[in-house]
Amino acid sequence: MEEHITCDGTVHSVIFQNAENGYTVLRLLTEEGEVLTVVGCIPCVAPGEHLTVSGVLEQHPQHGEQLRAVELERFLPEDEEEIFNYLSSGVCKGVGPATAQRIVERFGRETLDILEQEPERLTSIRGITAKKAQEIAGSFRRHMGLRRLMEFLARYQLPPVLAMQLRQQYGDAALEMVQENPYLLSSDSCGVEFALTDGIAMSMGIAADSGERLQAAVTFELSHNENNGHVFLPRPKLVAATCQLLQCGQELVEQALDDLIDRGAVVQERVANVEACYLRRLWEAETSACRRLNGLLAVDADRSGQAARTIEEIQREQGITYAPQQRQAVELAARTGVLILTGGPGTGKTTTVRGIVALFQKMGLDIVLAAPTGRAAKRMSELTGMEAQTVHRLLGQTWNDATHQVTFTKTEQEPLEADAVIVDEMSMVDLSLFSALLRALRPGTRLVLVGDADQLPSVGAGNVFSDLIRSGRVETVFLREVFRQAEQSAIIRNAHSVNLGEPPRLTNDQGDFFFLCRRDGERTLATVVDLCRSRLPEKMGVPADQIQVLTPTRKGPSGTVSLNRSLQAALNPPGPDKRELQWGERLFREGDRIMQTRNDYDVVWEKADGTVGTGMFNGDVGKIVQIDPSGEWLTVDFDGRAALYGVEQLNEVDLAYAMTVHKAQGSEYRCVVLAAMPVAQSLMVRGVLYTALTRARELLILVGDDAAVRAMAANDRQQRRYSGLRWRLAHSGDVP
């Protein structure tokens, strides 16, 4: 059980400090005379400071007892000895022990006030010129700016690491900007709950009916609903949601929304008889995607003159005969600029894609293959024999510190050197990524979009794949025939049954599909652990590292949090040769399987051949190969890419012995163990069950409540996503 304590003391020494992220290890001399090791985000701390630290007392495997700081108050040193220790530690550039001694001897307890408010008085000390005095003062003021930002955040129980994020985003003016507009704290980059930010703003005297507050609430509602998949909100829904959030009248919100529209932060446009309100970047993404797609569709790409003969050659070379729908798709690829290929498992998508690739090669086209996730790209490479990469890497995705937004190096100014682009797992691609992809295509580039339209939609905003199909503007081939070899797989048969609204066959005589009935969450948990630890490795010959546990939810006994904790203990137990690192409620251990849970464009990775790159993306899965003895760094292997993670980045990763079905999209595993228990109604839907079943390649074990499984198969309720792409494509003359 973790022990939470609060203690006061003076910083005795700083053992380690990372200037970029503020992670610090220090020795604190407590008021009781004890020396305690404190770790956490404590930027610019120096000997002589007084701290009040609240946190968790932990036992580090190498360094013994230490206090992990959660909340922190800092006080500048007051007596001359402490001020000397503070200045001589290097907090001011250009001030070493000798200079610090002279300054403190001259100004005593007033030293720090002089440095900040009257630096010209430093010139009275021999050796300090006017220029050097200003340099010292500038360095000290920057240091104090960060301190005061931390003190401001601490007053509202916000974590110290937020100060570093704000400093990186807004520079030295961060405190002034947040004091002027505290709602900046609820931006995507900071992520503070709006209710908390609103409380801070009100305590600072911002009026309840101020335009600043009202506009921040409107923007928050649009951003919040973007995270729920919506590209826009109808104006009445947006106004109503904002009124509920602020408990205020409709007229005030209407005026705030109009003000945002007037200054261009929000775009309002009539879409499908709805007054649609967009964040500007999403409106730009949607209209740009429609315009560019129409451009690709308008190009005369017909190269079908020799297609029939070429297809016959390909069939002879590959030793196959295409089914009618497969042949139709390959022929269409020759004569149309944009093609959609969709179908469920076992319907021959891979064979058809190979045929299209072979056709494009015989046409002399430069081909690029891509997929939304690293695992999907790797599988695409294995199935086609060609290199594939993630869409993010293909486009050169980076983080722009100036605009605080994702940017891409590949755009219309520097387009992809490709004549044809084939993207797999398109159901996972959201609007922003699709728009970025289209921007990077040269006029006349052929585009083939492949996926399963019945899988769950993208995590990000939009319903791109479905919108494209339903618009009727893009040539679409539906592969519906399940081939005889695939029909022998109960996994595929049951997946298609679920897709038709029928429950899977819950018997254990099907070869590659098994059902273990457990109507209790704890029993489900115990069974899943037993399967992964012993039953599947020993009786079915499936190693634990080739088993992926899936579940619809994070919560409850059969959710990812509980499953990961138990699976870690069973599959990677502690040992004297394994270093560990505690981060919040999570424990990371050498040998653990972990997953990136959000995009990080600054992670540096290196391959064995010396290739170096940056960026890890949501859904990437790796293994912890080393934890630094200091406990400050982890080395993670992501399919041959070794990446270094500082402890401050551990909020971006999670254990991956078990993951949600949503996170598993785009991946395929030799064996899937699916924990299926009653969960939140929004997750008890057919799409979740279907997507889970189609992740298994050779073996699927379904553990849980048969009633829950049947309920999911029967429930085809799909959450509506507000998106204008389908309407814009169907009414292309209305596109701006």
Secondary structure, 3 states (H helix, E strand, C coil): CCEEEEEEEEEEEEEEECCCCCEEEEEEEECCCCEEEEEEECCCCCCCCEEEEEEEEEEECCCEEEEEEEEEEEECCCCHHHHHHHHHHHHCCCCCHHHHHHHHHHHHHHHHHHHHHCHHHHHHCCCCCHHHHHHHHHHHHHHHHHHHHHHHHHHCCCCCHHHHHHHHHHHHHHHHHHHHCHHHHHCCCCCCCHHHHHHHHHHCCCCCCCHHHHHHHHHHHHHHHHCCCCCEEEHHHHHHHHHHHHCCCHHHHHHHHHHHHHCCCEEEEEECCEEEEEEHHHHHHHHHHHHHHHHHHHCCCCCHHHHHHHHHHHHHHHCCCCCHHHHHHHHHHHHCCEEEEEECCCCCHHHHHHHHHHHHHHCCCCEEEEECCHHHHHHHHHHHCCCEEEHHHHHCEEEECCCCEEEECCCCCCCCCCCEEEECCHHHCCHHHHHHHHHCCCCCCEEEEEECCCCCCCCCCCCHHHHHHHHCCCEEEEECCCCHHHHCCHHHHHHHHHHCCCCCCCCCCCCCEEEEECCCHHHHHHHHHHHHHHHHHHHCCCCHHHEEEEECCCCCCCCHHHHHHHHHHHHCCCCCCCCEEEECCEEEECCCEEEECCCEEEEEEECCCCCEEEEECCCCEEEEEEECCCCCEEEEEECCEEEEEEHHHHHHEEECCEEEHHHHCCCCEEEEEEEECCCCHHHCCHHHHHHHHCCEEEEEEEEECHHHHHHHHHCCCCCCCCCCHHHHHHCHHHCC
